[in-house]
Amino acid sequence: MRKIQMVDLKGQYDKIKDQVNSSILEVLDTTAFINGPEVHAFQKELEEYLEVKHVIPCANGTDALQIAMMGLGLKPGDEVITADFTFAATVEVIALLQLTPVLVDVEPDTFNIDPEAIKKAITPKTKAIVPVHLFGQTANMDAIMEIAEEHDLFVIEDNAQAIGANYNFKNGSTKKAGAIGHAASTSFFPSKNLGCYGDGGAIFTNDDDLAHTIRGVVNHGMYERYHHDVVGVNSRLDSVQAAVLRTKLPKLDDYNKARQEAAKKYSEAFKDQENIVVPYTHGSKDTHVYHQYTLKILNGKRDGLVKHLNEKGIPCGIYYPIPLHSQKAYKDSRYREEDFPVTNQLVKEVISLPMHTELDDEQIAFITDTVLNFVNQ
Ligand SMILES: *Cc1c(COP(=O)(O)O)cnc(C)c1O
């Protein structure tokens, strides 16, 4: 059996090596390392794929979120509601901009921000909601957009983990994750569903004015050379990364399908287990793209399972082990423990199994057998 990895970047690279290598060599040959034609071409191709009017590439997914908030003109003291159960980058940029992060609980089945908790957290200072499409599954965008409209709030989707996922609206229409809110951010970190070979990110929006503002923000606040109209940042996707992404974007749907196939096999093996809850899916309308395959392990067995898997040479991850509201950097006297029952429980129960495009049946069977042997003993 091939060695099991949490993410098998090498296995995936080996299959596209010739294409990737020649695309990188072409960039080297042109020496157009920054703002080269590859970046522009990738931007257009991603706009088409997502059916979104504007993609603005930038240096990473954390910058992308920060830049979206800067572009929307959020001001110190404005409150931004986001999920307690997510990667810290989401809340970090809110705090960095001296906005006030307001963390709220998530849903026990999807792990995504709970619309009811959003409603309760809204105050006259609230300006934006940042739903995170966690682990590859879209948040409840019908409810979130409705709340935003009612209270005149911006919605910024943190789409770092769900690129390529569809969202099915109640009215039957479908949009790509990241094409729904006023703006969205994504990350091309190597292990993401669409990963480059270094750092990269992008902001998406359908709003022409916002896109124009953001194009200046990413470039030192310049709209005309050496005229700095706003305080901006320097955040660029480089041409080598764009070349890698152009090679991988046409394969994204197949990559996500491979993840879905692996997830299906895992969930089949784990169904009807009293100590295991498999990832929630929306039945036949499911569009989860499994950035992570995350189980809930009940009855206090999670930590033992981590140890057992490690002993058997199977990598796994705890995303995320500590609620953000309990992190030293993000403590706030407004938070009460009883407001976070779901997150407080999830941090004790979740475990993410190896998930990538190169998992084979032998590996999946070994992983599922090893998990079942432990949880049933
Ligand atoms: C990866 C990630 C980010 C940050 O992306 P970087 O490119 O690493 O800066 C932000 N939010 C979420 C939910 C992520 O998973």
The ligand as a Tripos MOL2 file, in Angstrom:
@<TRIPOS>MOLECULE
LIG
   15    15     1     0     0
SMALL
NO_CHARGES

@<TRIPOS>ATOM
      1 C1         -6.8410   28.6950    4.3960 C.3       1 LIG1
      2 C2         -7.8790   29.5850    4.9500 C.ar      1 LIG1
      3 C3         -7.7250   30.9800    4.9870 C.ar      1 LIG1
      4 C4         -6.4270   31.6780    4.6950 C.3       1 LIG1
      5 O1         -5.8340   31.4050    3.5200 O.3       1 LIG1
      6 P1         -4.2600   31.6990    3.3210 P.3       1 LIG1
      7 O2         -4.0770   31.6330    1.8540 O.co2     1 LIG1
      8 O3         -3.5290   30.6460    4.0660 O.co2     1 LIG1
      9 O4         -4.0000   33.0620    3.8630 O.co2     1 LIG1
     10 C5         -8.7910   31.7500    5.4160 C.ar      1 LIG1
     11 N1         -9.9460   31.1940    5.8050 N.ar      1 LIG1
     12 C6        -10.1270   29.8620    5.8070 C.ar      1 LIG1
     13 C7        -11.4440   29.3120    6.2480 C.3       1 LIG1
     14 C8         -9.1090   29.0140    5.3990 C.ar      1 LIG1
     15 O5         -9.3040   27.6940    5.4210 O.3       1 LIG1
@<TRIPOS>BOND
     1     1     2 1
     2     2     3 ar
     3     2    14 ar
     4     3     4 1
     5     3    10 ar
     6     4     5 1
     7     5     6 1
     8     6     7 2
     9     6     8 1
    10     6     9 1
    11    10    11 ar
    12    11    12 ar
    13    12    13 1
    14    12    14 ar
    15    14    15 1
@<TRIPOS>SUBSTRUCTURE
     1 LIG1         1 GROUP 0 **** ****
